[in-house]
Amino acid sequence: MVKGNGKHAELYQLFLTGEMFLTYWGIIMRSTPLFSGFIYILLGCLFTFIAIQNTQREETWGFFTYFLILIATFDFATGLRMVGQHFKMKK
């Protein structure tokens, strides 16, 4: 637990959770499920691209390639779920 009260304690807690940068720019506070889903899908595309580049460079499927594809799969699934949640909330 962070000692003290006020802005410094709040910022320290955000720093510990890794959300300080995003909260500082206001992304977490204003993000909608559609925006978050779009970001997750973009990250899935990025990890897929990196995995393809890694496979072409090594000419084999190694642990790192499988790991990147696993992360991309989770990102795509989360992104699609968030987009679906957005449209479900719109109804």
HUBEL-V757916 format. One record per backbone hydrogen bond with DSSP energy under -1.0 kcal/mol. CO is the residue of the C=O (numbers start at 1). NH is the residue of the N-H. If there is no record, write none. Layout:
co: [CO;CO]
nh: [NH;NH]
This chain:
co: [6;7;8;9;10;11;12;13;14;19;20;21;22;26;32;33;34;35;36;37;38;39;40;41;42;43;44;45;46;47;48;49;50;51;52;53;54;55;62;63;64;65;66;67;68;69;70;71;72;73;74;75;76;77;78;79;80;81;82;83;84;85;86]
nh: [10;11;12;13;14;15;16;17;19;23;24;25;27;30;36;37;38;39;40;41;42;43;44;45;46;47;48;49;50;51;52;53;54;55;56;57;58;59;66;67;68;69;70;71;72;73;74;75;76;77;78;79;80;81;82;83;84;85;86;87;88;89;90]
